[in-house]
Amino acid sequence: MSNYLIRVQLPDRPGALGAVASRIGSVGGDVISIDILEREHGVVVDELGVGLAGDHLIGLLRDEILEVDGVVIESMRPVEGAMPDRHAELLGMATELFKQVSSSALLDHLVVRVRRSLAATFAAIYDCVGAEVVAVDGAPPPPDHLADVSSSLVLAATAGADPAGAAALPTNGIVVVGDVSMAAAGMAQDGLVLVVGRADPILRERELQWIAIMAELAGHGWRQLV
């Protein structure tokens, strides 16, 4: 059995997802999970966890899905091992963050786990007060470039912050630089910003919300250690 994450754009109308699932079933595929990543302007972006009898069927599966009227495939990514469970992963990450024994270890753990979970190009913590990158995993843009992007994104990320200081990341809290989409979330009032970039596929609304939740949790854990 081969597992894939297949991200599709489809019309926001009854039966559209069912038609895609039917096409997947026609090649012997099994829809294991459905994650609604974004819904706006009459279009839904879904990420489907699909099990196939073998990798040789992926081309045929692509052709079958594209037979559904109005459907666009954003990406088809193989999954090693079991299909990811976002809810369990979020709980596990939160638990591990609060087990860290130093602030630097917490930040290092955060960027590694966030990057791995989102299959991102990079994840970094930028200190807006000290004007420096304090933790990074992957290949981020140069520090001065990251500073500019971080400053613009955190304004969008904190525009909807609640009175307690929790960062809210709206759909427009994202920019595209070159071929990399970037999103940021402030870690409450600490001056630290979690910045995540991914080349393909583009970050979507639910993923931005997930980034904001992890930034807020990490911010609370970080303050207990400094």
C-alpha positions in Angstrom: 0.0 0.0 0.0 1.3 3.5 -0.9 0.0 6.6 0.8 -0.4 10.0 -0.7 -1.6 13.4 0.3 -3.5 14.9 -2.6 -4.4 18.6 -2.5 -7.3 19.6 -4.7 -9.2 22.8 -5.5 -12.9 22.0 -6.2 -16.1 23.9 -6.7 -17.9 24.6 -3.4 -21.1 22.7 -4.5 -22.9 19.5 -3.4 -21.4 16.4 -4.9 -18.1 17.8 -6.0 -16.1 16.0 -3.3 -18.1 12.8 -3.8 -17.3 12.9 -7.5 -13.6 13.1 -6.7 -13.8 10.2 -4.2 -15.6 8.1 -6.8 -12.8 8.7 -9.3 -10.3 7.7 -6.6 -12.3 4.5 -6.0 -12.4 3.7 -9.7 -8.6 3.0 -9.6 -8.8 1.0 -6.4 -7.8 4.0 -4.2 -9.1 4.4 -0.6 -9.8 7.9 0.8 -8.4 7.6 4.3 -8.7 11.2 5.5 -10.1 14.6 4.4 -8.8 17.9 5.6 -10.6 21.1 4.6 -7.8 23.7 4.3 -9.6 26.7 2.9 -13.1 27.7 1.6 -13.7 31.0 -0.1 -15.1 32.6 -3.3 -16.9 29.4 -4.2 -13.8 27.2 -4.1 -12.8 24.7 -1.5 -9.2 23.4 -1.0 -9.2 19.9 0.4 -6.2 17.7 1.2 -7.1 14.0 0.8 -5.2 11.2 2.4 -5.3 8.4 -0.2 -4.1 4.8 -0.1 -3.2 3.2 -3.4 -2.3 -0.4 -4.2 1.0 0.8 -5.7 2.9 3.9 -6.9 2.4 2.8 -10.5 -1.2 4.0 -10.2 -0.5 7.6 -9.3 -0.5 8.8 -13.0 -3.8 7.1 -13.7 -5.3 8.5 -10.4 -4.2 12.0 -11.5 -6.0 11.6 -14.8 -9.1 10.3 -13.2 -9.4 13.2 -10.7 -8.9 15.7 -13.4 -11.9 14.3 -15.2 -14.1 15.9 -12.6 -15.4 19.2 -13.9 -13.8 22.3 -12.2 -11.2 20.3 -10.2 -7.6 21.4 -10.0 -4.8 19.4 -8.4 -2.4 21.5 -6.4 -0.1 18.8 -5.3 0.4 15.0 -4.9 2.9 14.1 -2.2 3.9 10.6 -1.1 3.7 9.9 2.6 6.2 7.7 4.4 4.6 5.5 7.0 1.2 6.2 8.4 -1.0 9.1 7.3 -0.6 12.2 9.5 -3.1 12.9 12.2 -3.1 16.7 12.7 -5.0 16.7 16.0 -2.8 14.1 17.5 0.3 15.8 16.2 -0.7 19.2 17.6 -1.3 17.6 21.0 2.1 15.8 20.8 3.9 19.0 19.9 2.3 21.0 22.7 3.3 18.3 25.2 6.9 18.2 24.0 7.2 22.0 24.0 6.3 22.1 27.7 8.9 19.4 28.5 11.8 21.5 27.3 14.2 22.6 30.0 15.6 25.7 28.4 14.2 28.5 26.3 16.7 27.9 23.5 15.9 24.2 23.4 12.2 25.0 23.2 12.7 27.3 20.2 15.0 24.8 18.5 12.4 22.1 19.0 9.6 24.3 17.7 11.2 25.1 14.4 12.2 21.5 13.8 8.7 20.1 14.5 6.8 22.8 12.6 9.0 22.4 9.5 8.7 18.7 9.6 4.9 18.7 10.2 4.2 21.2 7.3 6.9 19.8 5.0 8.1 23.4 4.9 11.2 24.8 3.2 12.1 26.4 6.5 10.9 27.5 9.9 12.6 30.2 11.9 12.2 32.3 15.0 13.0 36.0 14.4 13.6 38.3 17.4 12.1 41.7 16.4 13.7 43.4 19.4 17.2 42.0 18.9 16.9 42.0 15.1 18.3 38.5 14.8 17.3 35.0 13.9 17.4 33.0 17.2 16.4 29.5 15.9 16.1 28.0 12.4 15.6 24.8 10.6 15.9 24.4 6.9 17.0 27.1 4.4 15.5 30.5 5.1 16.1 33.7 3.1 19.0 36.0 4.2 18.6 37.5 7.7 17.9 41.0 6.4 15.3 39.6 3.9 13.8 37.5 6.7 13.6 40.7 8.9 11.6 42.6 6.2 9.2 39.7 5.6 8.8 39.1 9.3 8.0 42.7 10.1 5.3 42.9 7.4 3.8 39.5 8.2 3.6 40.1 12.0 1.5 43.2 11.4 -1.0 41.1 9.6 -0.7 38.3 12.2 -1.3 40.5 15.2 -4.0 42.7 13.6 -6.7 40.3 14.9 -5.0 39.7 18.3 -7.4 39.3 21.2 -7.0 41.4 24.5 -5.0 38.6 26.1 -2.3 39.0 23.4 -2.9 35.8 21.5 -1.9 36.1 17.9 -4.5 35.6 15.2 -3.4 34.9 11.7 -5.9 35.9 9.1 -5.9 34.4 5.5 -4.1 37.5 4.2 -1.2 36.9 6.7 0.9 35.5 3.9 3.3 36.7 1.3 4.9 35.0 -1.7 8.6 35.8 -2.3 9.9 34.2 -5.4 8.4 30.7 -5.3 8.1 30.5 -1.6 5.0 31.4 0.4 5.7 32.7 3.9 3.5 33.0 7.0 4.2 34.4 10.4 2.7 34.5 13.9 3.8 36.5 16.8 4.6 34.7 20.1 2.4 37.0 22.2 4.3 40.0 23.6 7.8 38.5 23.6 8.9 40.2 20.4 9.5 36.7 18.8 7.9 35.7 15.5 7.6 32.3 14.1 8.1 32.5 10.3 7.4 29.5 8.1 8.0 29.2 4.3 7.1 26.6 1.8 7.7 26.5 -1.9 5.0 23.9 -2.9 2.1 23.7 -2.3 1.2 27.2 -1.0 0.3 27.6 2.6 -3.4 27.6 3.2 -5.8 29.2 5.8 -6.0 26.2 8.1 -2.2 25.8 8.1 -1.9 29.5 9.0 -4.2 29.0 11.9 -2.1 26.0 13.0 1.1 28.1 12.8 -0.6 30.7 15.0 -1.6 28.1 17.6 1.9 26.7 17.8 3.4 30.2 18.2 1.0 31.0 21.0 1.7 27.7 22.9 5.4 28.1 22.4 5.2 31.7 23.7 3.6 30.6 26.9 6.2 27.8 27.4 9.1 30.2 26.5 8.1 32.7 29.2 8.1 30.0 31.9 11.8 29.3 31.0 13.3 32.8 30.8 
